[in-house]
Amino acid sequence: MDRPDGRGRTGLHLAATGPHGNPDVTVGQVEVTSDGWHVLRRTTFDYRRRDGRVVREQRETYDRGNGATILLYDPVRRTVLLTRQFRYPAYANGHPDGMLIETAAGLLDDEAPEVAIRRETGEELGVDVGELRHVFDLYMSPGSVTERVHFYVAAYAPADRVAPGGGLAEEGEDIEVLEIPTDDALLMVADGRIVDGKTVILLQWAALTGLL
């Protein structure tokens, strides 16, 4: 693993080794089983259980980097800006057409979260974001995926939509921009039209805190 992969990374097999904060975990062997755009690793480690027994366990982890997502809301017109795009994994797992409605999001790509989410918002929604509010950082699928997602909200107005959005064609993105009344967006969560986890979390958090 000394040769850079397709994204210029090296030493991928060392990502889960070395000293960690949990004294009950001792990482042994880390194998890279798939090294494409994202990395699949198989890790063997010793774990001290609550009863004191030490057991050897093995886990696979999918490393796609960390990401960021944002809910844009217009407090005057009471709307939110969301995206709709085809998601093959959801389609393969039973979604009727794979067209998911989501908050704008993307991987950090070695940028600070605030920088990355401003870039993604411009590319996907065509919005020049003003003041950002950081909400929390969440592990979305901690049983197998290493990704930690940084969640943000920000207000917008019609004048902030400086470009059409739609994503980057050279990256294969084909994103539809949706401006939805906030009450309708919450109804879409309730009736199953919005099923993306990060989007449900942000909409419900915004409703619970009175932001919407």
Protein Blocks (a to p, Z undefined) as FASTA:
>chain_A
ZZccfkopahklmmmgcjdfblkbccfbdcdfbdcfbccdddddddddfkopacdddddd
ddebjadddddddfklopadddddddfklmmnopanlpacddddddfklpafklmmmmmm
mmmnopacfddddfbdcdfblmlpmbdcddddddddfklmmbgghijfknopacdddddd
fklmmmmmmnopamcfklmmmmmmmmmnomZZ
